[in-house]
């Protein structure tokens, strides 16, 4: 994320996630945790005693939601912006998770070994969606770091591969049109891919994909049932999506 060091209390909102169970203080103008963060957290299946890293945790939306969902696991969030990292620490305290959630200031564009951490059982990320600043109209400065990846998707993939032990799981949510790039970047050292398409509506192409890979995994690729977020009429979310957002269901893997 791009620095948000000018945050003041007036520029911060207090939001509730996971059916109200997670309090999240986050910047009003910069990157804000939304559906992608909720889905990434729901896809974390870490068991008791597992160590999980989130790359680019921001104020902690996905990280803290995953920690509440998985009370037996321990979590580390890596965030390059000091102000966002500070918010994440405050949010961990406010949610009673400081004993299991640690925030480390670090840059995904740099080698994982710089963090001086042991490889994790799982690593997850919602990387910035764009590599080329000419590919889209420039976002506001507060959102630039969340939209534009320094070093591109290649840097994030390399970091995640180094962050997990052999047999460890990598979970990523990203644009559906980058699926081929994700598979190519992870496949030299990871396999056993599982892909879950995410559709805004049942009759529309998938805009997001959740991708899971196992470091040194050899199992065949699996395309899992899609998740549809919104019906064309009636409720805001489908029953399945609503249950996930409220923490009543998870996004399991085969």
N, C-alpha and C positions, 0 to 999 in steps of 0.2 A: 504494500500500500504506500501511496505517496504521503509524505509528512503532513500531519494535521496538528502540528504543535501550537497553532493559534487557537485551539479549542478552548472555549470558556464554558461555564455552566449554562450560559444563554444559548450556546450552540449545540447542546447535547439534549437528546430526548431519552426518556425512560420507556422502554417497551417490554412487553411480555411475550415470551415464546413458549412453545410446548404446552399449550393450554393453560398458560399463566404460571407454570412451575419455574420458569427461568426469567429472571429480571436482567435486562440488558440495557446498559447505558451506552449510547453510541452517537456519533456525530450526526447532526441533522443534514449537513450538506455533502459529506463525503460518502464513501461506500457504506451501505446499510445492509445488514443481514436480512435476507428474504427467503424466497422459496428454495433457491439453490442451496443455501446454508442448511435449511431444514432437511432437505433430501439427503445431503451429504452426511449429516448427523444420523439420520435414520438408517443409512447404509452401513454404519459402523457396528460390527457384531463382535467387538472385543470381549473376551471372556474374563473371568476373575483372574487377577494377577497380570493381565496383559498390559504392555506399555504401548501407548498410541501417540503419534506425533501428528499435529496439523501444521502444514506449511502455509504461511501467510494467514495467520488466525485473526488479524484485525482486532476488533474489540471483543471477540470471543463468542460470536453467535453460534457457529457450528460446534466449536470446541466444548463450550459449556453445556449445550444441548446434548451432545454425545456423552458427556460425563454424567449427566443426570440419567440418561437412558441406560448407561452401563456402569452401575455403581461399584462394581468390583475391579474396574480397570483404572489405570493411572494415565494421565494425559500431559503432554507438553505442547504448548503452542509457540511457534516461531514467528516473530513479527519484526520487520526492519524499522518500523516507525515507532519512536519512543513514546509519543503521546498515545497512539493506539494500543501499544503494549501496556502502558499505564492504565488505560481504561479496562483492558482485559484482566489485569491483576485486581483492580477494584471490583469488577464484576464477579470474579472468582470468589473474592471475600464476601461480597454481598449475598451470594448464593450458597455460602457455606461449603465451598469446594476447594478452598486454598490448600487443604491437606493432600488433595489428589490431582490438582491442576497447577502446573508451573508454566510461567511465561518467560521465554528466552528471547532477547533481542538478537536478531541475526537476519542475514539476507540470503534468500534462496538462490540468488545469482552467484553466491560464493560456495566453495566446496563444503559439503556437510561436515567434514572433519574439523572445520574451523570452530564448530560449536562444542567440540570436546564432549560429545554425548555418545553413548553406546547405541548401536543399531536397535531399532524398535521392532516390535511384533507386527505393528500396522502403521501405515502412514496414509494421510488423506489430505486432499487439497481441492480448492475451487480456484484454479489459476486464472489470472486475467485472460479475457477472451480474445485479445488481439495482440499481434506481434508487430504489425506494420502501421506506423502512425498515419500513413497516407490512405489506409483502407477505410477510414471512417471519419466523420466530422469530429473534431477534437472535443472531448468532454470537458467539463469544468475542471479547473486545476485540482480540486479536492478529490475528484474521481479518477484522475489520470492514472495513478498507480494501480488502481483496482481494475482498470480497463486494458492497460497496455503493459505487457510483460517484458521487463528488461531481460535480454538474453533469449526471449521467445519461449515457446512451449518446450523447446529442447532443454533449456536450463532447469525448468521445473521438473521435467521427467528425470533428468540426471540426478537432481537432488533427491527425489523420492526414491529412486533406485538405491542410492547410497544410504538412505535413512533407514532401510529395513534390513533385517537379517535374512539369510537364505531361508526360503519357505515363508517369509513374511508377506503380508498382503498390502497392496497399494490400491487405494480407492480414489477416483477422480471424477468430478462432475464438470462437464464442459459442453461447448457447442457441438451439436450433432454433426455438423459439416467438418469438424476436425477429427472425427473418429479414426480415419485412416492414418492421420499424422500421429495420434496417440498410440495406436497399435505399432506403428513403425518405430517410434521412439523408445517404447518400452520392450519390444520383442527381443532385442539382442540378449537381454538378461532376465526377462520375465516371460511367463506364459500362463497357461490355464486361465485364459481371459474369459470373463463373464461380462456381458453387455446388457444393460437395461435401458431401452429407449424411453424418453419422457416426452409425452405429447400434451400440448395445451388443450386440444380437443381431439376426440376420437377420430374425426374425419380429416385431421390436419397432419402434415408431416411432423416427425419428431424434431424439436428444436434443441433438446438437450440429450445427453447420454450420461449415464453412470457407468463407469468402467472399473472393473476390478481385475487386478493381475497378481499373480503369485511369483515372487522372485525365485527363479530357477524352476518354476512350474512347467510341466510338460503335458498337461491334459488338453484335450481338444477345446477350441473356442465354443462357448455356449451363448446363444442369443436368448435372453430371458423374456418373459411376458412384459409388455409395455405398461407403464403407468400413465393414466390419463388424468390430468389435473382438473379440468373444468367441463361441466356439461354445457350444452348449447342453451339450455333454458333451466330456470329454477335456481337451485342453490349455487353459491359461488364456487364451491369445490365439489368434486365427486366424493362419494362416501369414502372411498379408499384414500384419496388425498387428504380429506378432512381428518380421518383417523390417524394418519401419519403426522399431520401438523399438530394434533393434540397429544401426541405421544401414546396413543392407544394401539398403534401398530408400527411395525418396523418394515424396512425394505430388505427382506432377506435375500440370501444368495443360495444358489443350488448346492 
